[in-house]
Amino acid sequence: MSGRLYVIGTGPGNPEQMTAETLAAIDAATDFVGYGPYLDRLRLRPDQLCHVSDNREELGRAGAALSMAADGATVCVVSGGDPGVFAMAAAVCEAIDNGPAAWRTVDLIIMPGITAMLAVAAKAGAPLGHDFCAISLSDNLKPWDTIENRLELAARAGFVIALYNPISRARPWQLGKAFELLRDHLPTTTPVIFGRAAGRPDERIAVQALSNADPSIADMATCVIIGSAETRIVSRPGGLDLVYTPRFMAGGNK
Amino acid sequence: MSGRLYVIGTGPGNPEQMTAETLAAIDAATDFVGYGPYLDRLRLRPDQLCHVSDNREELGRAGAALSMAADGATVCVVSGGDPGVFAMAAAVCEAIDNGPAAWRTVDLIIMPGITAMLAVAAKAGAPLGHDFCAISLSDNLKPWDTIENRLELAARAGFVIALYNPISRARPWQLGKAFELLRDHLPTTTPVIFGRAAGRPDERIAVQALSNADPSIADMATCVIIGSAETRIVSRPGGLDLVYTPRFMAGGNK
C-alpha cells in the first residue's frame, strides 16, 4: 500500500511565517527527511522520526523519502523557504522521473512556502513590485558563463534580480563578479538589498548602492536583491529606508 | 500619535495558505482597506471596519490607509497573494514617497504571503526549480513593446516565465501574442501550465505544449507558467502529470 509524501518549506526560519496547511502536514507525518538545520526548526513529537542528511545529497534524500512513502509511511520532505524554489521539490520530481514505477503512484503533495526573496522584499519595502527574476548564483548547478549571460539579459530586460546562493566558502568570488558585470548595465545608484535571515532573531537587512556594494556582507543565509533602473529609495526619519519598484512605467495605457 | 499599518496578502485564496503572523496582524487591526473580494476572504469580527474600494484605485486606497494609520488607527491593507508582488506594497511605498511627511513616520509592517506562481508551481510539480522570472502581462502598467522585449530576453536567458495578469476583458489578445512570440525561441514541446485559483475549490490546473497552448483557457484568476528548454514532464498513471525544471544543467562544477 502506497503512503503519502508531503514536500514542505519552513519559510526563511521564523515559525510564524509557516502556513496552516504546512503545519497540518507536519502534524500528520510519521517520518521527516531533510537537512539537519531545517528539521531543527520543526517542533516534532517523540513519535515522529527524523532522517537527517547532508545538504548536498538532495537526490539520495528524495529517493529515501519516496521509498518510505511507497512502503506506506506518511513522509515529510523538509526544505527551507519554498520547496519549489531552488529546493527539494525539483529533486523529488527528478527522483520520480528516474526511479522505479512504484514511486509514480505515491500520493505526492507539494505545499508552497515563503521563499527568501519575498521575506527580504517585505522587510525592505517593495522591491519586487514590478517584473523580476530569481537566479541561483551557484555554479555547481550550471556553468558560470550561463550565469553571466542571464545576469546581463536580466539587466537589459529591466528585471529586478533576486540572487539565491550568492556566496559560500567554495564560491567566494561569484557575487563580486556579478556586481561588476551589472555595473556595466545599471545606474551606479541602483539599490542593492542584502537580506540575511529575514524574520529570524539574527536578521540583518542592509541597502547599498550598486557602485560600492560590498559582497563580503553576504553569507549563505543571505538573499541579495538588485533593483532595476526604476527602483527608488524613500528615506524615513528614524526608520530603515524603503526600497520599492513602482508598479507603473511611463508609456502604459493608463 | 501615529498608529500602525500592516500590509498583508491573503495568498491565492485558500485560508490554510496564510501564515500565522498574517493571521495575527488581521486579529490586531481595527480597519481594513482593500479590494472587496480580497476582504471577503477574511473572517473579521463585528468591531473591525472594512473600507472597500475598487480594484483600480490602488494609490488612493494606499493613501486612505496611511491617513488612518497616521491618525492612530491600526490599519491592515489587504492584497491577494503576496502584497509585494504586483500588489499593494508598492502602492503604499509610492504613496509614502509622494505624500505628507507624517506618512513616513507610520509604523509600516509588510508581511510576505504565498504568491500565485508558488501555489501553481506546487500543484504542477516544480517548474520553478531553476532560474525563473515573473512578468505582469498588463500593458496598463508598461508599454507593450517593453513586455515583448522582456519576454524575448527571458526566453533567450533560459528563464522559466511566470505570467501574472495574463488576460482580461480589456486585454484579450496579449497572452496569445506572448505565446506566438515565445514559439520563436522555445521548443514546441515546452510545457505551459495554466494555474487557475490554486488551492481554492474552483481550482483548475491544465498543462499544454507551447505549440498549441490555448490562451482562452486563462482568465483573470490564472497564473501562467511557461517552462524553459530544460523543463520536463513526468507522466503518472492515474495522477496529473508532473512538470519540473531540473536543478542542474550540464557543465556545472559538480
Chai-1 contact restraints between the chains, C-beta under 6 A:
chainA,res_idxA,chainB,res_idxB,connection_type,confidence,min_distance_angstrom,max_distance_angstrom,comment,restraint_id
A,E16,B,A20,contact,1.0,0.0,6.0,A-B,restraint_1
A,E16,B,E21,contact,1.0,0.0,6.0,A-B,restraint_2
A,Q17,B,T19,contact,1.0,0.0,6.0,A-B,restraint_3
A,T19,B,Q17,contact,1.0,0.0,6.0,A-B,restraint_4
A,T19,B,T19,contact,1.0,0.0,6.0,A-B,restraint_5
A,A20,B,E16,contact,1.0,0.0,6.0,A-B,restraint_6
A,E21,B,E16,contact,1.0,0.0,6.0,A-B,restraint_7
A,D82,B,L118,contact,1.0,0.0,6.0,A-B,restraint_8
A,G84,B,A121,contact,1.0,0.0,6.0,A-B,restraint_9
A,G84,B,A122,contact,1.0,0.0,6.0,A-B,restraint_10
A,G84,B,A126,contact,1.0,0.0,6.0,A-B,restraint_11
A,G84,B,L128,contact,1.0,0.0,6.0,A-B,restraint_12
A,V85,B,L128,contact,1.0,0.0,6.0,A-B,restraint_13
A,A89,B,A126,contact,1.0,0.0,6.0,A-B,restraint_14
A,A90,B,A126,contact,1.0,0.0,6.0,A-B,restraint_15
A,A90,B,G129,contact,1.0,0.0,6.0,A-B,restraint_16
A,A90,B,Y244,contact,1.0,0.0,6.0,A-B,restraint_17
A,A90,B,R247,contact,1.0,0.0,6.0,A-B,restraint_18
A,C93,B,G125,contact,1.0,0.0,6.0,A-B,restraint_19
A,C93,B,A126,contact,1.0,0.0,6.0,A-B,restraint_20
A,C93,B,L242,contact,1.0,0.0,6.0,A-B,restraint_21
A,C93,B,Y244,contact,1.0,0.0,6.0,A-B,restraint_22
A,E94,B,P246,contact,1.0,0.0,6.0,A-B,restraint_23
A,I96,B,V234,contact,1.0,0.0,6.0,A-B,restraint_24
A,D97,B,V234,contact,1.0,0.0,6.0,A-B,restraint_25
A,R104,B,R236,contact,1.0,0.0,6.0,A-B,restraint_26
A,I110,B,A122,contact,1.0,0.0,6.0,A-B,restraint_27
A,M111,B,A122,contact,1.0,0.0,6.0,A-B,restraint_28
A,P112,B,I114,contact,1.0,0.0,6.0,A-B,restraint_29
A,P112,B,L118,contact,1.0,0.0,6.0,A-B,restraint_30
A,P112,B,A119,contact,1.0,0.0,6.0,A-B,restraint_31
A,P112,B,A122,contact,1.0,0.0,6.0,A-B,restraint_32
A,I114,B,P112,contact,1.0,0.0,6.0,A-B,restraint_33
A,L118,B,D82,contact,1.0,0.0,6.0,A-B,restraint_34
A,L118,B,P112,contact,1.0,0.0,6.0,A-B,restraint_35
A,A119,B,P112,contact,1.0,0.0,6.0,A-B,restraint_36
A,A121,B,G84,contact,1.0,0.0,6.0,A-B,restraint_37
A,A122,B,G84,contact,1.0,0.0,6.0,A-B,restraint_38
A,A122,B,I110,contact,1.0,0.0,6.0,A-B,restraint_39
A,A122,B,M111,contact,1.0,0.0,6.0,A-B,restraint_40
A,A122,B,P112,contact,1.0,0.0,6.0,A-B,restraint_41
A,G125,B,C93,contact,1.0,0.0,6.0,A-B,restraint_42
A,A126,B,G84,contact,1.0,0.0,6.0,A-B,restraint_43
A,A126,B,A89,contact,1.0,0.0,6.0,A-B,restraint_44
A,A126,B,A90,contact,1.0,0.0,6.0,A-B,restraint_45
A,A126,B,C93,contact,1.0,0.0,6.0,A-B,restraint_46
A,L128,B,G84,contact,1.0,0.0,6.0,A-B,restraint_47
A,L128,B,V85,contact,1.0,0.0,6.0,A-B,restraint_48
A,G129,B,A90,contact,1.0,0.0,6.0,A-B,restraint_49
A,D131,B,I135,contact,1.0,0.0,6.0,A-B,restraint_50
A,F132,B,A134,contact,1.0,0.0,6.0,A-B,restraint_51
A,C133,B,C133,contact,1.0,0.0,6.0,A-B,restraint_52
A,C133,B,F159,contact,1.0,0.0,6.0,A-B,restraint_53
A,A134,B,F132,contact,1.0,0.0,6.0,A-B,restraint_54
A,I135,B,D131,contact,1.0,0.0,6.0,A-B,restraint_55
A,D139,B,N253,contact,1.0,0.0,6.0,A-B,restraint_56
A,N140,B,G252,contact,1.0,0.0,6.0,A-B,restraint_57
A,N140,B,N253,contact,1.0,0.0,6.0,A-B,restraint_58
A,N140,B,K254,contact,1.0,0.0,6.0,A-B,restraint_59
A,L141,B,R247,contact,1.0,0.0,6.0,A-B,restraint_60
A,L141,B,F248,contact,1.0,0.0,6.0,A-B,restraint_61
A,L141,B,G252,contact,1.0,0.0,6.0,A-B,restraint_62
A,K142,B,M249,contact,1.0,0.0,6.0,A-B,restraint_63
A,K142,B,G252,contact,1.0,0.0,6.0,A-B,restraint_64
A,P143,B,G251,contact,1.0,0.0,6.0,A-B,restraint_65
A,R150,B,A157,contact,1.0,0.0,6.0,A-B,restraint_66
A,L153,B,L153,contact,1.0,0.0,6.0,A-B,restraint_67
A,L153,B,A157,contact,1.0,0.0,6.0,A-B,restraint_68
A,R156,B,L153,contact,1.0,0.0,6.0,A-B,restraint_69
A,A157,B,R150,contact,1.0,0.0,6.0,A-B,restraint_70
A,A157,B,L153,contact,1.0,0.0,6.0,A-B,restraint_71
A,F159,B,C133,contact,1.0,0.0,6.0,A-B,restraint_72
A,V234,B,I96,contact,1.0,0.0,6.0,A-B,restraint_73
A,V234,B,D97,contact,1.0,0.0,6.0,A-B,restraint_74
A,R236,B,R104,contact,1.0,0.0,6.0,A-B,restraint_75
A,L242,B,C93,contact,1.0,0.0,6.0,A-B,restraint_76
A,Y244,B,A90,contact,1.0,0.0,6.0,A-B,restraint_77
A,Y244,B,C93,contact,1.0,0.0,6.0,A-B,restraint_78
A,P246,B,E94,contact,1.0,0.0,6.0,A-B,restraint_79
A,R247,B,A90,contact,1.0,0.0,6.0,A-B,restraint_80
A,R247,B,L141,contact,1.0,0.0,6.0,A-B,restraint_81
A,F248,B,L141,contact,1.0,0.0,6.0,A-B,restraint_82
A,M249,B,K142,contact,1.0,0.0,6.0,A-B,restraint_83
A,G251,B,P143,contact,1.0,0.0,6.0,A-B,restraint_84
A,G252,B,N140,contact,1.0,0.0,6.0,A-B,restraint_85
A,G252,B,L141,contact,1.0,0.0,6.0,A-B,restraint_86
A,G252,B,K142,contact,1.0,0.0,6.0,A-B,restraint_87
A,N253,B,D139,contact,1.0,0.0,6.0,A-B,restraint_88
A,N253,B,N140,contact,1.0,0.0,6.0,A-B,restraint_89
A,K254,B,N140,contact,1.0,0.0,6.0,A-B,restraint_90
